[in-house]
């Protein structure tokens, strides 16, 4: 199986150590089954990346929507989603060796995941 490629627009990004998909539960039905919205969120986790790699992700945390390529939560095939919002958070401080530790990237607004 080929490695997944993470992209924002045409920019290939640093691969996370893990990623987690989350659907959007907007309500519960009368029989207590979840009613899911159309939007999904994917959280990417990184244990370490260079300042340049972090800055690359951070440059897309601008409030604008972006086209992203992520592995599908169903097939794991690389899939392009449009209208995604990117938020970089949870980064530890840069070490003396110019690395950023324990960062997460939250990609939300994913439709049809």
N, C-alpha and C positions, 0 to 999 in steps of 0.2 A: 504494500500500500504506500502510495506516494505521500510525502509530507504535505500538510495543508499550507496554503499561502495566505497570509493576512495582508490585505491592501486597503488603503484609503485612496480613492480615486485611482490613479495609476502608480502610486507610491507603494512599494513593497515595504512592509513594516516588520519590526522585530517580533518573532514568534513568542507567545506567552508559554509559561510552563504548564498552564491549565486554563480552561475556559468553562464557563457554566452558563447555560441558557435558562431563562426564566420567562414563563408566559405571564400575561397580565390577567389576573383574576379580578374581575370588576364587580362581581356580585355572587350570590348563591341563589339557586332556584328553590322553589317550595319544597322539593325533596332533598335539599341540602347538597346538590351537586354543584360544582363550581361553574359559573358562567364566565367564559374566557373572552377577553377583548381581542382585538386584532393585532395589537402591538406586542412585540417580544423585546427582551433585553438580553444582552450577552455581556458577561463580566469576564475580562481577561486578567490573569494574575501573572506577575513577573517577580522573580526573586532578585534579579539583578539585571541592570542594563546600563549601557554607557550613557553619559550625559547627552551625547548626540542622538542616541536612540530614544531617550526620554523626551528630548526636545522635539523630535520628529512627531511622536504621538501628541505631545502637548500643543504643537502648532495647530492641530485640528480641534482642540478644545476651545472653539471660538464662537459658539452659539449658532453657527450655520449648519445646515444639513449637508451631509456628504454621502457619496456612494462608497460602500465598503464591501470587501470580499471576505467572507468568513465561512467556516465549515457549517453546513446545515445541521440543525439539531436532530434531524431524522435520518439522513443518509451519510452525514459527515463529508459529503462532496462539497468542494469549494463553490459557494453561491454568492452572487452579487445582490446586495440590497441597496435600495436608494432611499433617500430621506432620513438617514441615520444621524443621530446626534452623539457626539463623543465627549466624554468627561474623564479627565485624568485625575485620579485622587489616591490618597493613601501612600504617597511616596515618602520613604525615609530620607534622611539627609544624604548628601553626596559625601562619600568617603574621600580620604586623601588620595585614593587611586582613581578618582573621577568616575565612580560608578554610583548609580541610584539604586537603592534597595527597597524591596517590598512595595512596588507600585501596582496599582490596579487601573484598568481602563474600562469604563462602563460605556457600552454602545447601546443606545436605546432608540425607540421609534421604528424598530424593525417590523415590517408588515409581511405577513405570509410566511414567517419562519416555519 
